[in-house]
Amino acid sequence: MFRFRRSKNFYLFFTFTKLCLILIEIRGCTVKIQKQQAMRTVLYGLAPLCLVAIYFFGWRFLAVLAVVGAVGLLCEWLMSRRYGMKITESVFVSCTLFALSLPPTIPLWIAAVGIAFGIIFGKMIFGGFGKNIFNPAITARAFVYISFGFPMTGMFAGNATTLGWFPAGFGSWLSKADSVSAATPLVTHNSALAELFFGLTSGSFGETCALLILLGGLYIVYKKAANWKIVLGALGGFLLLQTIFWASGLQIATENGLRSISNPVIALLSGSFLFASFFMITDPVSASQSTDIGKWIYGATFGLLTVLIRSFSTWTEGVTFAILLCNMFAPLLDIGLKGAKAKKKAKAQVKEGGAA
Protein backbone atom coordinates (compact mmCIF):
# COMPACT_ATOMS: atom_id res chain seq x y z
CA MET A 1 0.00 0.00 0.00
CA PHE A 2 1.09 3.57 -0.51
CA ARG A 3 -0.19 6.97 0.46
CA PHE A 4 -0.80 9.47 -2.32
CA ARG A 5 0.53 12.81 -1.13
CA ARG A 6 -1.31 15.85 -2.41
CA SER A 7 -0.03 19.39 -2.75
CA LYS A 8 -1.34 22.70 -4.01
CA ASN A 9 -0.04 21.75 -7.47
CA PHE A 10 -2.33 18.73 -7.43
CA TYR A 11 -5.42 20.94 -7.39
CA LEU A 12 -4.13 23.14 -10.22
CA PHE A 13 -4.50 20.13 -12.50
CA PHE A 14 -8.28 20.20 -12.00
CA THR A 15 -8.47 24.00 -11.97
CA PHE A 16 -6.93 24.44 -15.41
CA THR A 17 -8.84 21.49 -16.85
CA LYS A 18 -12.08 23.04 -15.62
CA LEU A 19 -11.00 26.38 -17.12
CA CYS A 20 -10.81 24.78 -20.55
CA LEU A 21 -14.30 23.30 -20.20
CA ILE A 22 -15.74 26.63 -19.06
CA LEU A 23 -14.22 28.43 -22.04
CA ILE A 24 -15.74 25.90 -24.42
CA GLU A 25 -19.20 26.24 -22.86
CA ILE A 26 -19.36 30.05 -22.86
CA ARG A 27 -22.26 31.19 -25.06
CA GLY A 28 -21.05 32.39 -28.43
CA CYS A 29 -17.46 31.27 -27.82
CA THR A 30 -17.43 27.80 -29.26
CA VAL A 31 -14.08 26.20 -30.00
CA LYS A 32 -13.73 24.76 -33.48
CA ILE A 33 -10.77 22.46 -33.95
CA GLN A 34 -9.38 21.54 -37.36
CA LYS A 35 -8.55 17.84 -37.53
CA GLN A 36 -5.03 16.89 -38.59
CA GLN A 37 -4.30 13.18 -38.88
CA ALA A 38 -0.52 13.69 -38.89
CA MET A 39 -0.73 15.57 -35.58
CA ARG A 40 -2.82 12.78 -34.06
CA THR A 41 -0.20 10.27 -35.17
CA VAL A 42 2.49 12.27 -33.35
CA LEU A 43 0.33 12.33 -30.22
CA TYR A 44 -0.02 8.54 -30.40
CA GLY A 45 3.77 8.30 -30.62
CA LEU A 46 4.14 10.56 -27.57
CA ALA A 47 1.56 8.71 -25.43
CA PRO A 48 4.02 6.08 -24.06
CA LEU A 49 6.45 8.84 -23.09
CA CYS A 50 3.69 10.60 -21.16
CA LEU A 51 2.89 7.39 -19.30
CA VAL A 52 6.51 6.64 -18.46
CA ALA A 53 7.00 10.25 -17.32
CA ILE A 54 4.48 9.53 -14.56
CA TYR A 55 6.20 6.23 -13.72
CA PHE A 56 9.64 7.84 -13.46
CA PHE A 57 8.79 11.19 -11.87
CA GLY A 58 5.28 11.08 -10.41
CA TRP A 59 1.78 12.33 -11.12
CA ARG A 60 2.94 15.94 -11.17
CA PHE A 61 3.55 15.48 -14.88
CA LEU A 62 -0.22 15.47 -15.44
CA ALA A 63 -0.48 18.82 -13.65
CA VAL A 64 2.26 20.28 -15.86
CA LEU A 65 0.61 18.85 -18.98
CA ALA A 66 -2.83 20.17 -17.94
CA VAL A 67 -1.54 23.67 -17.22
CA VAL A 68 0.46 23.80 -20.45
CA GLY A 69 -2.46 22.39 -22.45
CA ALA A 70 -5.00 24.80 -20.96
CA VAL A 71 -2.86 27.90 -21.44
CA GLY A 72 -1.71 26.85 -24.91
CA LEU A 73 -5.29 26.15 -26.03
CA LEU A 74 -6.48 29.46 -24.59
CA CYS A 75 -3.76 31.45 -26.35
CA GLU A 76 -4.38 29.81 -29.71
CA TRP A 77 -8.14 30.21 -29.32
CA LEU A 78 -7.84 33.94 -28.60
CA MET A 79 -5.49 34.50 -31.54
CA SER A 80 -7.56 32.29 -33.87
CA ARG A 81 -10.67 34.34 -33.11
CA ARG A 82 -8.73 37.43 -34.09
CA TYR A 83 -7.70 35.86 -37.39
CA GLY A 84 -11.09 34.25 -38.00
CA MET A 85 -9.68 30.73 -38.26
CA LYS A 86 -10.02 27.38 -36.51
CA ILE A 87 -7.72 25.99 -33.87
CA THR A 88 -5.57 23.20 -35.29
CA GLU A 89 -4.72 19.96 -33.53
CA SER A 90 -1.07 20.92 -33.81
CA VAL A 91 -1.50 22.98 -30.64
CA PHE A 92 -1.90 19.76 -28.64
CA VAL A 93 1.34 18.42 -30.13
CA SER A 94 3.17 21.64 -29.25
CA CYS A 95 1.85 21.56 -25.69
CA THR A 96 2.73 17.90 -25.19
CA LEU A 97 6.24 18.33 -26.60
CA PHE A 98 6.85 21.35 -24.40
CA ALA A 99 5.57 19.59 -21.28
CA LEU A 100 7.81 16.58 -21.96
CA SER A 101 10.83 18.85 -22.42
CA LEU A 102 10.51 20.37 -18.93
CA PRO A 103 12.24 19.21 -15.73
CA PRO A 104 9.96 17.54 -13.14
CA THR A 105 10.32 20.35 -10.59
CA ILE A 106 9.44 23.19 -12.96
CA PRO A 107 7.08 25.72 -11.29
CA LEU A 108 3.69 25.59 -12.97
CA TRP A 109 3.58 29.33 -13.58
CA ILE A 110 6.84 29.14 -15.54
CA ALA A 111 5.38 26.33 -17.67
CA ALA A 112 2.29 28.49 -18.31
CA VAL A 113 4.33 31.57 -19.26
CA GLY A 114 6.56 29.50 -21.52
CA ILE A 115 3.80 27.92 -23.59
CA ALA A 116 1.98 31.25 -23.87
CA PHE A 117 5.12 32.79 -25.35
CA GLY A 118 5.67 29.81 -27.66
CA ILE A 119 2.15 29.74 -29.07
CA ILE A 120 1.77 33.52 -29.45
CA PHE A 121 5.25 34.59 -30.56
CA GLY A 122 6.44 31.32 -32.06
CA LYS A 123 3.33 30.54 -34.08
CA MET A 124 0.25 32.74 -34.07
CA ILE A 125 2.02 36.06 -34.58
CA PHE A 126 3.15 34.74 -37.99
CA GLY A 127 -0.44 33.93 -38.97
CA GLY A 128 -1.03 30.50 -37.45
CA PHE A 129 -0.28 26.94 -38.50
CA GLY A 130 1.64 26.63 -41.75
CA LYS A 131 3.09 30.14 -41.60
CA ASN A 132 5.33 30.01 -38.55
CA ILE A 133 9.10 30.00 -38.99
CA PHE A 134 9.97 28.49 -35.61
CA ASN A 135 8.79 25.36 -33.83
CA PRO A 136 6.38 26.66 -31.12
CA ALA A 137 7.40 24.06 -28.53
CA ILE A 138 11.13 24.77 -28.86
CA THR A 139 10.43 28.52 -28.92
CA ALA A 140 8.68 28.13 -25.59
CA ARG A 141 11.55 26.07 -24.20
CA ALA A 142 14.16 28.57 -25.35
CA PHE A 143 12.26 31.40 -23.67
CA VAL A 144 12.06 29.72 -20.27
CA TYR A 145 15.59 28.30 -20.65
CA ILE A 146 17.02 31.79 -21.01
CA SER A 147 14.64 33.62 -18.68
CA PHE A 148 14.53 31.09 -15.83
CA GLY A 149 17.89 29.34 -15.96
CA PHE A 150 18.02 27.78 -12.50
CA PRO A 151 14.58 26.09 -12.52
CA MET A 152 15.38 24.72 -15.99
CA THR A 153 18.92 23.49 -15.37
CA GLY A 154 19.52 23.17 -11.62
CA MET A 155 16.37 21.53 -10.23
CA PHE A 156 16.06 17.92 -11.41
CA ALA A 157 14.33 15.31 -9.25
CA GLY A 158 15.77 11.81 -8.99
CA ASN A 159 14.26 8.89 -10.88
CA ALA A 160 11.58 7.15 -8.78
CA THR A 161 12.77 3.68 -9.78
CA THR A 162 15.77 4.05 -7.46
CA LEU A 163 13.34 3.56 -4.57
CA GLY A 164 11.68 0.50 -6.07
CA TRP A 165 10.31 -0.75 -9.36
CA PHE A 166 6.70 -0.48 -8.26
CA PRO A 167 4.76 1.67 -7.71
CA ALA A 168 7.70 4.07 -8.36
CA GLY A 169 6.23 7.35 -9.65
CA PHE A 170 2.71 5.91 -9.74
CA GLY A 171 2.74 6.13 -5.95
CA SER A 172 3.86 9.72 -5.53
CA TRP A 173 3.09 13.24 -6.64
CA LEU A 174 6.76 14.02 -7.35
CA SER A 175 9.70 11.67 -7.13
CA LYS A 176 11.85 12.25 -4.05
CA ALA A 177 14.41 9.60 -4.86
CA ASP A 178 17.26 11.97 -4.06
CA SER A 179 17.84 15.62 -3.35
CA VAL A 180 16.98 18.08 -6.07
CA SER A 181 20.14 18.73 -8.07
CA ALA A 182 21.57 19.26 -11.55
CA ALA A 183 22.94 15.71 -11.73
CA THR A 184 21.72 14.75 -15.19
CA PRO A 185 23.74 12.53 -17.58
CA LEU A 186 24.85 15.57 -19.57
CA VAL A 187 26.42 17.00 -16.41
CA THR A 188 27.85 13.89 -14.75
CA HIS A 189 28.95 11.98 -17.90
CA ASN A 190 28.99 8.75 -15.87
CA SER A 191 25.63 7.09 -16.56
CA ALA A 192 25.67 3.49 -17.77
CA LEU A 193 24.43 2.71 -21.26
CA ALA A 194 21.60 0.52 -19.91
CA GLU A 195 20.43 3.31 -17.60
CA LEU A 196 20.24 5.75 -20.49
CA PHE A 197 18.52 3.26 -22.77
CA PHE A 198 15.79 2.32 -20.29
CA GLY A 199 15.41 5.77 -18.74
CA LEU A 200 16.76 5.08 -15.24
CA THR A 201 18.36 8.53 -14.89
CA SER A 202 17.46 12.09 -13.96
CA GLY A 203 16.36 14.49 -16.66
CA SER A 204 13.34 16.17 -18.20
CA PHE A 205 10.02 14.35 -18.27
CA GLY A 206 10.29 12.93 -21.78
CA GLU A 207 14.00 12.73 -22.56
CA THR A 208 15.29 9.91 -20.34
CA CYS A 209 13.94 6.69 -21.88
CA ALA A 210 15.72 6.15 -25.21
CA LEU A 211 13.84 2.90 -25.83
CA LEU A 212 10.39 4.53 -25.88
CA ILE A 213 11.70 7.52 -27.81
CA LEU A 214 12.97 5.16 -30.51
CA LEU A 215 9.74 3.16 -30.59
CA GLY A 216 7.55 6.27 -30.74
CA GLY A 217 9.84 7.92 -33.26
CA LEU A 218 9.92 4.90 -35.54
CA TYR A 219 6.13 4.74 -35.34
CA ILE A 220 5.63 8.31 -36.58
CA VAL A 221 8.26 7.75 -39.30
CA TYR A 222 6.42 4.59 -40.39
CA LYS A 223 3.13 6.52 -40.45
CA LYS A 224 4.86 9.27 -42.50
CA ALA A 225 4.19 11.92 -39.84
CA ALA A 226 7.98 12.47 -39.69
CA ASN A 227 10.48 12.37 -42.53
CA TRP A 228 13.13 9.66 -42.20
CA LYS A 229 15.70 11.63 -44.20
CA ILE A 230 15.72 14.42 -41.61
CA VAL A 231 16.01 11.92 -38.75
CA LEU A 232 18.87 9.96 -40.32
CA GLY A 233 20.62 13.17 -41.34
CA ALA A 234 20.46 14.43 -37.76
CA LEU A 235 21.71 11.16 -36.26
CA GLY A 236 24.46 10.84 -38.88
CA GLY A 237 25.70 14.41 -38.46
CA PHE A 238 25.73 14.10 -34.67
CA LEU A 239 27.55 10.76 -34.56
CA LEU A 240 30.08 11.81 -37.21
CA LEU A 241 31.28 14.97 -35.46
CA GLN A 242 31.00 13.51 -31.95
CA THR A 243 33.08 10.51 -33.05
CA ILE A 244 35.74 12.76 -34.60
CA PHE A 245 36.03 14.81 -31.40
CA TRP A 246 36.04 11.72 -29.17
CA ALA A 247 38.53 9.72 -31.27
CA SER A 248 40.92 12.67 -31.49
CA GLY A 249 41.06 12.91 -27.71
CA LEU A 250 39.80 16.49 -27.73
CA GLN A 251 39.57 18.13 -24.32
CA ILE A 252 37.61 21.28 -23.58
CA ALA A 253 38.85 23.84 -21.05
CA THR A 254 36.21 24.64 -18.40
CA GLU A 255 36.19 26.48 -15.09
CA ASN A 256 36.62 23.10 -13.41
CA GLY A 257 39.54 22.03 -15.57
CA LEU A 258 39.79 20.04 -18.79
CA ARG A 259 36.75 18.04 -19.85
CA SER A 260 36.94 15.10 -22.26
CA ILE A 261 34.42 14.57 -25.05
CA SER A 262 31.85 11.88 -24.25
CA ASN A 263 31.56 8.53 -26.00
CA PRO A 264 29.37 9.08 -29.12
CA VAL A 265 26.72 6.52 -28.10
CA ILE A 266 26.53 7.85 -24.55
CA ALA A 267 26.25 11.40 -25.90
CA LEU A 268 23.52 10.33 -28.32
CA LEU A 269 21.38 8.86 -25.54
CA SER A 270 22.04 11.69 -23.06
CA GLY A 271 19.92 14.82 -22.97
CA SER A 272 17.13 15.56 -25.41
CA PHE A 273 18.90 15.08 -28.75
CA LEU A 274 17.24 11.76 -29.59
CA PHE A 275 13.82 13.09 -28.56
CA ALA A 276 14.28 16.22 -30.67
CA SER A 277 15.57 14.26 -33.69
CA PHE A 278 12.30 12.35 -34.01
CA PHE A 279 9.67 14.71 -32.62
CA MET A 280 10.88 18.32 -32.95
CA ILE A 281 13.25 18.75 -35.88
CA THR A 282 10.77 16.88 -38.11
CA ASP A 283 8.04 19.50 -37.64
CA PRO A 284 6.41 19.72 -41.11
CA VAL A 285 6.10 23.52 -40.98
CA SER A 286 9.41 24.81 -39.61
CA ALA A 287 11.65 22.13 -41.19
CA SER A 288 13.10 22.06 -44.70
CA GLN A 289 10.61 19.99 -46.70
CA SER A 290 10.85 21.10 -50.34
CA THR A 291 13.69 18.90 -51.61
CA ASP A 292 15.24 15.59 -50.61
CA ILE A 293 18.76 17.02 -50.42
CA GLY A 294 17.41 19.87 -48.31
CA LYS A 295 16.04 17.38 -45.79
CA TRP A 296 19.41 15.66 -45.51
CA ILE A 297 21.26 18.96 -45.12
CA TYR A 298 18.73 20.26 -42.61
CA GLY A 299 18.93 17.16 -40.43
CA ALA A 300 22.73 16.93 -40.61
CA THR A 301 23.10 20.61 -39.73
CA PHE A 302 21.02 20.08 -36.62
CA GLY A 303 23.21 17.18 -35.53
CA LEU A 304 26.45 19.08 -36.16
CA LEU A 305 25.25 22.23 -34.40
CA THR A 306 24.16 20.24 -31.35
CA VAL A 307 27.64 18.76 -30.94
CA LEU A 308 29.33 22.14 -31.42
CA ILE A 309 27.09 23.94 -28.93
CA ARG A 310 27.37 21.16 -26.36
CA SER A 311 31.15 21.04 -26.70
CA PHE A 312 32.19 24.68 -26.89
CA SER A 313 29.45 26.81 -25.33
CA THR A 314 28.35 27.34 -21.75
CA TRP A 315 24.99 25.74 -22.55
CA THR A 316 25.09 22.09 -21.50
CA GLU A 317 22.22 21.11 -23.79
CA GLY A 318 22.68 22.40 -27.34
CA VAL A 319 19.45 21.06 -28.83
CA THR A 320 17.27 24.11 -28.21
CA PHE A 321 19.48 26.62 -29.99
CA ALA A 322 20.44 24.16 -32.73
CA ILE A 323 16.77 23.72 -33.67
CA LEU A 324 16.10 27.46 -33.67
CA LEU A 325 19.11 28.10 -35.91
CA CYS A 326 17.99 25.37 -38.32
CA ASN A 327 14.43 26.76 -38.32
CA MET A 328 15.81 30.21 -39.10
CA PHE A 329 17.69 29.10 -42.22
CA ALA A 330 15.26 26.42 -43.47
CA PRO A 331 13.37 28.82 -45.79
CA LEU A 332 16.66 30.09 -47.28
CA LEU A 333 17.80 26.51 -47.78
CA ASP A 334 14.60 25.61 -49.60
CA ILE A 335 14.70 28.72 -51.80
CA GLY A 336 18.37 28.23 -52.64
CA LEU A 337 18.02 24.56 -53.56
CA LYS A 338 14.86 25.09 -55.59
CA GLY A 339 16.48 28.04 -57.38
CA ALA A 340 19.57 25.98 -58.21
CA LYS A 341 17.37 23.16 -59.49
CA ALA A 342 15.36 25.56 -61.65
CA LYS A 343 18.55 27.08 -63.15
CA LYS A 344 19.93 23.64 -63.90
CA LYS A 345 16.69 22.65 -65.61
CA ALA A 346 16.64 25.88 -67.62
CA LYS A 347 20.21 25.33 -68.82
CA ALA A 348 19.36 21.80 -69.87
CA GLN A 349 16.40 23.06 -71.87
CA VAL A 350 18.56 25.69 -73.57
CA LYS A 351 21.12 23.04 -74.58
CA GLU A 352 18.39 20.78 -75.93
CA GLY A 353 16.93 23.70 -77.90
CA GLY A 354 20.37 24.54 -79.36
CA ALA A 355 21.01 20.94 -80.34
CA ALA A 356 17.67 20.78 -82.12
C-alpha positions as CSV (number, residue, x, y, z in Angstrom):
1,M,0.0,0.0,0.0
2,F,1.1,3.6,-0.5
3,R,-0.2,7.0,0.5
4,F,-0.8,9.5,-2.3
5,R,0.5,12.8,-1.1
6,R,-1.3,15.9,-2.4
7,S,0.0,19.4,-2.7
8,K,-1.3,22.7,-4.0
9,N,0.0,21.8,-7.5
10,F,-2.3,18.7,-7.4
11,Y,-5.4,20.9,-7.4
12,L,-4.1,23.1,-10.2
13,F,-4.5,20.1,-12.5
14,F,-8.3,20.2,-12.0
15,T,-8.5,24.0,-12.0
16,F,-6.9,24.4,-15.4
17,T,-8.8,21.5,-16.9
18,K,-12.1,23.0,-15.6
19,L,-11.0,26.4,-17.1
20,C,-10.8,24.8,-20.6
21,L,-14.3,23.3,-20.2
22,I,-15.7,26.6,-19.1
23,L,-14.2,28.4,-22.0
24,I,-15.7,25.9,-24.4
25,E,-19.2,26.2,-22.9
26,I,-19.4,30.1,-22.9
27,R,-22.3,31.2,-25.1
28,G,-21.1,32.4,-28.4
29,C,-17.5,31.3,-27.8
30,T,-17.4,27.8,-29.3
31,V,-14.1,26.2,-30.0
32,K,-13.7,24.8,-33.5
33,I,-10.8,22.5,-34.0
34,Q,-9.4,21.5,-37.4
35,K,-8.5,17.8,-37.5
36,Q,-5.0,16.9,-38.6
37,Q,-4.3,13.2,-38.9
38,A,-0.5,13.7,-38.9
39,M,-0.7,15.6,-35.6
40,R,-2.8,12.8,-34.1
41,T,-0.2,10.3,-35.2
42,V,2.5,12.3,-33.3
43,L,0.3,12.3,-30.2
44,Y,0.0,8.5,-30.4
45,G,3.8,8.3,-30.6
46,L,4.1,10.6,-27.6
47,A,1.6,8.7,-25.4
48,P,4.0,6.1,-24.1
49,L,6.4,8.8,-23.1
50,C,3.7,10.6,-21.2
51,L,2.9,7.4,-19.3
52,V,6.5,6.6,-18.5
53,A,7.0,10.3,-17.3
54,I,4.5,9.5,-14.6
55,Y,6.2,6.2,-13.7
56,F,9.6,7.8,-13.5
57,F,8.8,11.2,-11.9
58,G,5.3,11.1,-10.4
59,W,1.8,12.3,-11.1
60,R,2.9,15.9,-11.2
61,F,3.5,15.5,-14.9
62,L,-0.2,15.5,-15.4
63,A,-0.5,18.8,-13.6
64,V,2.3,20.3,-15.9
65,L,0.6,18.8,-19.0
66,A,-2.8,20.2,-17.9
67,V,-1.5,23.7,-17.2
68,V,0.5,23.8,-20.5
69,G,-2.5,22.4,-22.5
70,A,-5.0,24.8,-21.0
71,V,-2.9,27.9,-21.4
72,G,-1.7,26.8,-24.9
73,L,-5.3,26.2,-26.0
74,L,-6.5,29.5,-24.6
75,C,-3.8,31.5,-26.4
76,E,-4.4,29.8,-29.7
77,W,-8.1,30.2,-29.3
78,L,-7.8,33.9,-28.6
79,M,-5.5,34.5,-31.5
80,S,-7.6,32.3,-33.9
81,R,-10.7,34.3,-33.1
82,R,-8.7,37.4,-34.1
83,Y,-7.7,35.9,-37.4
84,G,-11.1,34.2,-38.0
85,M,-9.7,30.7,-38.3
86,K,-10.0,27.4,-36.5
87,I,-7.7,26.0,-33.9
88,T,-5.6,23.2,-35.3
89,E,-4.7,20.0,-33.5
90,S,-1.1,20.9,-33.8
91,V,-1.5,23.0,-30.6
92,F,-1.9,19.8,-28.6
93,V,1.3,18.4,-30.1
94,S,3.2,21.6,-29.2
95,C,1.9,21.6,-25.7
96,T,2.7,17.9,-25.2
97,L,6.2,18.3,-26.6
98,F,6.8,21.4,-24.4
99,A,5.6,19.6,-21.3
100,L,7.8,16.6,-22.0
101,S,10.8,18.8,-22.4
102,L,10.5,20.4,-18.9
103,P,12.2,19.2,-15.7
104,P,10.0,17.5,-13.1
105,T,10.3,20.4,-10.6
106,I,9.4,23.2,-13.0
107,P,7.1,25.7,-11.3
108,L,3.7,25.6,-13.0
109,W,3.6,29.3,-13.6
110,I,6.8,29.1,-15.5
111,A,5.4,26.3,-17.7
112,A,2.3,28.5,-18.3
113,V,4.3,31.6,-19.3
114,G,6.6,29.5,-21.5
115,I,3.8,27.9,-23.6
116,A,2.0,31.3,-23.9
117,F,5.1,32.8,-25.4
118,G,5.7,29.8,-27.7
119,I,2.1,29.7,-29.1
120,I,1.8,33.5,-29.4
121,F,5.2,34.6,-30.6
122,G,6.4,31.3,-32.1
123,K,3.3,30.5,-34.1
124,M,0.3,32.7,-34.1
125,I,2.0,36.1,-34.6
126,F,3.1,34.7,-38.0
127,G,-0.4,33.9,-39.0
128,G,-1.0,30.5,-37.5
129,F,-0.3,26.9,-38.5
130,G,1.6,26.6,-41.7
131,K,3.1,30.1,-41.6
132,N,5.3,30.0,-38.5
133,I,9.1,30.0,-39.0
134,F,10.0,28.5,-35.6
135,N,8.8,25.4,-33.8
136,P,6.4,26.7,-31.1
137,A,7.4,24.1,-28.5
138,I,11.1,24.8,-28.9
139,T,10.4,28.5,-28.9
140,A,8.7,28.1,-25.6
141,R,11.5,26.1,-24.2
142,A,14.2,28.6,-25.3
143,F,12.3,31.4,-23.7
144,V,12.1,29.7,-20.3
145,Y,15.6,28.3,-20.7
146,I,17.0,31.8,-21.0
147,S,14.6,33.6,-18.7
148,F,14.5,31.1,-15.8
149,G,17.9,29.3,-16.0
150,F,18.0,27.8,-12.5
151,P,14.6,26.1,-12.5
152,M,15.4,24.7,-16.0
153,T,18.9,23.5,-15.4
154,G,19.5,23.2,-11.6
155,M,16.4,21.5,-10.2
156,F,16.1,17.9,-11.4
157,A,14.3,15.3,-9.2
158,G,15.8,11.8,-9.0
159,N,14.3,8.9,-10.9
160,A,11.6,7.2,-8.8
161,T,12.8,3.7,-9.8
162,T,15.8,4.0,-7.5
163,L,13.3,3.6,-4.6
164,G,11.7,0.5,-6.1
165,W,10.3,-0.8,-9.4
166,F,6.7,-0.5,-8.3
167,P,4.8,1.7,-7.7
168,A,7.7,4.1,-8.4
169,G,6.2,7.3,-9.7
170,F,2.7,5.9,-9.7
171,G,2.7,6.1,-6.0
172,S,3.9,9.7,-5.5
173,W,3.1,13.2,-6.6
174,L,6.8,14.0,-7.4
175,S,9.7,11.7,-7.1
176,K,11.8,12.3,-4.0
177,A,14.4,9.6,-4.9
178,D,17.3,12.0,-4.1
179,S,17.8,15.6,-3.4
180,V,17.0,18.1,-6.1
181,S,20.1,18.7,-8.1
182,A,21.6,19.3,-11.5
183,A,22.9,15.7,-11.7
184,T,21.7,14.8,-15.2
185,P,23.7,12.5,-17.6
186,L,24.9,15.6,-19.6
187,V,26.4,17.0,-16.4
188,T,27.9,13.9,-14.7
189,H,29.0,12.0,-17.9
190,N,29.0,8.8,-15.9
191,S,25.6,7.1,-16.6
192,A,25.7,3.5,-17.8
193,L,24.4,2.7,-21.3
194,A,21.6,0.5,-19.9
195,E,20.4,3.3,-17.6
196,L,20.2,5.7,-20.5
197,F,18.5,3.3,-22.8
198,F,15.8,2.3,-20.3
199,G,15.4,5.8,-18.7
200,L,16.8,5.1,-15.2
201,T,18.4,8.5,-14.9
202,S,17.5,12.1,-14.0
203,G,16.4,14.5,-16.7
204,S,13.3,16.2,-18.2
205,F,10.0,14.4,-18.3
206,G,10.3,12.9,-21.8
207,E,14.0,12.7,-22.6
208,T,15.3,9.9,-20.3
209,C,13.9,6.7,-21.9
210,A,15.7,6.2,-25.2
211,L,13.8,2.9,-25.8
212,L,10.4,4.5,-25.9
213,I,11.7,7.5,-27.8
214,L,13.0,5.2,-30.5
215,L,9.7,3.2,-30.6
216,G,7.6,6.3,-30.7
217,G,9.8,7.9,-33.3
218,L,9.9,4.9,-35.5
219,Y,6.1,4.7,-35.3
220,I,5.6,8.3,-36.6
221,V,8.3,7.7,-39.3
222,Y,6.4,4.6,-40.4
223,K,3.1,6.5,-40.5
224,K,4.9,9.3,-42.5
225,A,4.2,11.9,-39.8
226,A,8.0,12.5,-39.7
227,N,10.5,12.4,-42.5
228,W,13.1,9.7,-42.2
229,K,15.7,11.6,-44.2
230,I,15.7,14.4,-41.6
231,V,16.0,11.9,-38.7
232,L,18.9,10.0,-40.3
233,G,20.6,13.2,-41.3
234,A,20.5,14.4,-37.8
235,L,21.7,11.2,-36.3
236,G,24.5,10.8,-38.9
237,G,25.7,14.4,-38.5
238,F,25.7,14.1,-34.7
239,L,27.5,10.8,-34.6
240,L,30.1,11.8,-37.2
241,L,31.3,15.0,-35.5
242,Q,31.0,13.5,-31.9
243,T,33.1,10.5,-33.0
244,I,35.7,12.8,-34.6
245,F,36.0,14.8,-31.4
246,W,36.0,11.7,-29.2
247,A,38.5,9.7,-31.3
248,S,40.9,12.7,-31.5
249,G,41.1,12.9,-27.7
250,L,39.8,16.5,-27.7
251,Q,39.6,18.1,-24.3
252,I,37.6,21.3,-23.6
253,A,38.8,23.8,-21.0
254,T,36.2,24.6,-18.4
255,E,36.2,26.5,-15.1
256,N,36.6,23.1,-13.4
257,G,39.5,22.0,-15.6
258,L,39.8,20.0,-18.8
259,R,36.7,18.0,-19.8
260,S,36.9,15.1,-22.3
261,I,34.4,14.6,-25.0
262,S,31.8,11.9,-24.3
263,N,31.6,8.5,-26.0
264,P,29.4,9.1,-29.1
265,V,26.7,6.5,-28.1
266,I,26.5,7.9,-24.5
267,A,26.3,11.4,-25.9
268,L,23.5,10.3,-28.3
269,L,21.4,8.9,-25.5
270,S,22.0,11.7,-23.1
271,G,19.9,14.8,-23.0
272,S,17.1,15.6,-25.4
273,F,18.9,15.1,-28.7
274,L,17.2,11.8,-29.6
275,F,13.8,13.1,-28.6
276,A,14.3,16.2,-30.7
277,S,15.6,14.3,-33.7
278,F,12.3,12.4,-34.0
279,F,9.7,14.7,-32.6
280,M,10.9,18.3,-33.0
281,I,13.3,18.7,-35.9
282,T,10.8,16.9,-38.1
283,D,8.0,19.5,-37.6
284,P,6.4,19.7,-41.1
285,V,6.1,23.5,-41.0
286,S,9.4,24.8,-39.6
287,A,11.6,22.1,-41.2
288,S,13.1,22.1,-44.7
289,Q,10.6,20.0,-46.7
290,S,10.9,21.1,-50.3
291,T,13.7,18.9,-51.6
292,D,15.2,15.6,-50.6
293,I,18.8,17.0,-50.4
294,G,17.4,19.9,-48.3
295,K,16.0,17.4,-45.8
296,W,19.4,15.7,-45.5
297,I,21.3,19.0,-45.1
298,Y,18.7,20.3,-42.6
299,G,18.9,17.2,-40.4
300,A,22.7,16.9,-40.6
301,T,23.1,20.6,-39.7
302,F,21.0,20.1,-36.6
303,G,23.2,17.2,-35.5
304,L,26.4,19.1,-36.2
305,L,25.3,22.2,-34.4
306,T,24.2,20.2,-31.4
307,V,27.6,18.8,-30.9
308,L,29.3,22.1,-31.4
309,I,27.1,23.9,-28.9
310,R,27.4,21.2,-26.4
311,S,31.1,21.0,-26.7
312,F,32.2,24.7,-26.9
313,S,29.4,26.8,-25.3
314,T,28.3,27.3,-21.7
315,W,25.0,25.7,-22.6
316,T,25.1,22.1,-21.5
317,E,22.2,21.1,-23.8
318,G,22.7,22.4,-27.3
319,V,19.4,21.1,-28.8
320,T,17.3,24.1,-28.2
321,F,19.5,26.6,-30.0
322,A,20.4,24.2,-32.7
323,I,16.8,23.7,-33.7
324,L,16.1,27.5,-33.7
325,L,19.1,28.1,-35.9
326,C,18.0,25.4,-38.3
327,N,14.4,26.8,-38.3
328,M,15.8,30.2,-39.1
329,F,17.7,29.1,-42.2
330,A,15.3,26.4,-43.5
331,P,13.4,28.8,-45.8
332,L,16.7,30.1,-47.3
333,L,17.8,26.5,-47.8
334,D,14.6,25.6,-49.6
335,I,14.7,28.7,-51.8
336,G,18.4,28.2,-52.6
337,L,18.0,24.6,-53.6
338,K,14.9,25.1,-55.6
339,G,16.5,28.0,-57.4
340,A,19.6,26.0,-58.2
341,K,17.4,23.2,-59.5
342,A,15.4,25.6,-61.6
343,K,18.6,27.1,-63.2
344,K,19.9,23.6,-63.9
345,K,16.7,22.7,-65.6
346,A,16.6,25.9,-67.6
347,K,20.2,25.3,-68.8
348,A,19.4,21.8,-69.9
349,Q,16.4,23.1,-71.9
350,V,18.6,25.7,-73.6
351,K,21.1,23.0,-74.6
352,E,18.4,20.8,-75.9
353,G,16.9,23.7,-77.9
354,G,20.4,24.5,-79.4
355,A,21.0,20.9,-80.3
356,A,17.7,20.8,-82.1
